[in-house]
Amino acid sequence: MPQVTGSADFSAIMQGSSWGVGELPMRASISGAVALVLSIVLSIVLPIVLAGATAAFAASRLTPNEVKTTFFDGKPFTASTPSGVKFKMVFSADGKVAREPTGTAGAKGEGTWKLDQEGFCTTWKGQKPNCFVVISAGTNKWSIMKSSTLMAVWSK
């Protein structure tokens, strides 16, 4: 049988087994080698994959100026909430915003908008301001996020 040398931890594991300390059947040696190779590969590959995902997320996020030029031009577009309520939205260049439901659900509203360091903020009449970031979500689709929560999907 192959000899395995190791630490005191390995010796403690082997106590009470039918193998002597320092001896393992071939299957256990191969399993240990596979586990070692897998852990090395994952320790190298996983950080690269995560870094790529983070870069992709950051790259798809619109800057405040991109939000302004893409949406805040007085032209209507559609906003859909996660619950399926749809609105016609109009953000005017003068800082005003209006929404009108396209179906029977939802409430008509008026308010103001402004850009901030991360994206934009809206203040609907009678409510407190809320700020959002805009993330590309495919061709002519954008996710409107408040922190990590999806608030709406905008489409043109």
C-alpha positions as CSV (number, residue, x, y, z in Angstrom):
1,M,0.0,0.0,0.0
2,P,1.2,3.5,-0.7
3,Q,2.7,5.4,2.2
4,V,1.2,8.8,3.2
5,T,3.1,11.1,5.4
6,G,1.2,13.9,7.0
7,S,0.5,16.0,9.9
8,A,-0.8,15.1,13.4
9,D,-4.3,16.0,12.1
10,F,-4.1,13.2,9.5
11,S,-2.9,10.8,12.2
12,A,-5.8,11.7,14.4
13,I,-8.2,11.0,11.5
14,M,-6.7,7.6,10.9
15,Q,-6.9,6.5,14.5
16,G,-9.6,3.8,14.8
17,S,-9.4,2.9,11.1
18,S,-8.4,-0.5,9.8
19,W,-5.4,1.0,8.0
20,G,-2.2,1.9,9.8
21,V,-1.1,5.4,10.2
22,G,0.5,6.5,7.0
23,E,-1.3,3.9,4.9
24,L,-4.3,4.5,2.6
25,P,-5.9,2.4,-0.1
26,M,-5.2,3.7,-3.6
27,R,-8.8,5.0,-4.0
28,A,-8.4,7.4,-1.0
29,S,-5.1,8.6,-2.4
30,I,-6.7,9.4,-5.8
31,S,-9.7,11.0,-4.3
32,G,-7.4,13.2,-2.2
33,A,-5.4,14.2,-5.3
34,V,-8.6,15.0,-7.2
35,A,-9.9,17.2,-4.3
36,L,-6.5,19.0,-4.1
37,V,-6.5,19.7,-7.9
38,L,-10.1,20.8,-7.8
39,S,-9.5,23.2,-4.9
40,I,-6.5,24.7,-6.7
41,V,-8.4,25.2,-9.9
42,L,-11.3,26.8,-8.1
43,S,-9.1,29.1,-6.1
44,I,-7.7,30.4,-9.4
45,V,-10.8,30.3,-11.7
46,L,-13.5,31.5,-9.3
47,P,-11.9,35.0,-8.5
48,I,-11.5,35.5,-12.3
49,V,-15.1,34.6,-13.0
50,L,-16.4,36.8,-10.2
51,A,-14.2,39.7,-11.3
52,G,-15.6,39.4,-14.8
53,A,-19.2,39.4,-13.5
54,T,-18.5,42.5,-11.5
55,A,-16.9,44.2,-14.4
56,A,-19.9,43.3,-16.6
57,F,-22.2,44.7,-14.0
58,A,-20.3,47.9,-13.7
59,A,-19.9,48.3,-17.5
60,S,-23.7,48.0,-18.0
61,R,-24.6,50.6,-15.5
62,L,-25.6,53.9,-17.1
63,T,-23.9,57.1,-16.0
64,P,-26.2,59.9,-14.8
65,N,-25.5,61.8,-18.1
66,E,-26.3,58.6,-20.1
67,V,-29.6,58.4,-18.2
68,K,-30.4,62.0,-19.0
69,T,-29.6,61.7,-22.8
70,T,-31.4,58.4,-23.1
71,F,-34.6,59.0,-21.2
72,F,-35.0,62.6,-20.0
73,D,-35.7,64.2,-23.4
74,G,-39.5,64.6,-23.3
75,K,-40.2,61.5,-25.3
76,P,-42.5,58.8,-23.8
77,F,-41.3,55.3,-22.9
78,T,-42.8,52.3,-21.1
79,A,-42.1,51.4,-17.4
80,S,-43.2,48.0,-16.1
81,T,-43.2,47.2,-12.4
82,P,-42.2,43.7,-11.2
83,S,-45.9,43.1,-10.5
84,G,-46.8,43.8,-14.2
85,V,-48.2,47.3,-13.9
86,K,-47.3,49.4,-16.9
87,F,-46.9,53.1,-17.3
88,K,-46.2,55.6,-20.0
89,M,-43.4,57.7,-18.6
90,V,-42.3,61.2,-19.7
91,F,-39.2,62.9,-18.2
92,S,-38.9,66.4,-19.5
93,A,-35.6,68.3,-19.9
94,D,-36.9,70.9,-17.5
95,G,-36.9,68.5,-14.5
96,K,-40.5,67.4,-14.6
97,V,-41.8,63.8,-14.8
98,A,-45.2,62.4,-15.5
99,R,-46.5,58.8,-15.4
100,E,-49.8,57.5,-16.8
101,P,-50.9,53.9,-16.4
102,T,-51.5,52.1,-19.6
103,G,-54.0,49.7,-18.1
104,T,-56.5,49.7,-15.2
105,A,-53.9,49.3,-12.5
106,G,-51.6,52.0,-11.2
107,A,-52.0,55.7,-10.5
108,K,-51.3,58.7,-12.6
109,G,-48.6,60.9,-11.1
110,E,-46.5,64.1,-11.5
111,G,-43.3,65.1,-10.0
112,T,-39.7,66.2,-10.5
113,W,-36.4,64.5,-11.3
114,K,-32.8,65.3,-10.8
115,L,-29.5,63.5,-11.5
116,D,-27.3,62.4,-8.6
117,Q,-23.8,60.9,-8.4
118,E,-25.1,57.4,-9.1
119,G,-28.1,57.9,-11.4
120,F,-31.2,59.9,-10.8
121,C,-33.8,60.7,-8.2
122,T,-37.6,61.3,-8.5
123,T,-39.9,63.1,-6.2
124,W,-43.6,62.4,-6.9
125,K,-46.1,65.0,-5.5
126,G,-46.8,64.3,-1.8
127,Q,-43.9,61.8,-1.5
128,K,-40.3,61.7,-0.4
129,P,-37.5,61.6,-3.0
130,N,-36.2,58.2,-4.1
131,C,-33.0,57.6,-6.0
132,F,-32.2,54.9,-8.5
133,V,-29.5,53.5,-10.9
134,V,-30.2,52.3,-14.4
135,I,-28.6,49.1,-15.7
136,S,-28.7,47.8,-19.3
137,A,-30.9,44.7,-19.5
138,G,-30.8,43.8,-23.2
139,T,-31.8,45.5,-26.4
140,N,-33.9,48.6,-25.6
141,K,-34.4,47.4,-22.0
142,W,-33.1,48.8,-18.7
143,S,-33.5,47.7,-15.1
144,I,-34.3,50.5,-12.6
145,M,-32.7,49.5,-9.3
146,K,-33.0,50.9,-5.8
147,S,-30.1,49.4,-4.0
148,S,-30.3,45.7,-4.9
149,T,-34.1,45.8,-5.5
150,L,-35.6,45.8,-9.0
151,M,-38.2,48.6,-9.1
152,A,-39.1,48.7,-12.8
153,V,-38.0,47.8,-16.3
154,W,-37.9,50.6,-18.8
155,S,-38.3,49.9,-22.5
156,K,-38.3,51.9,-25.7
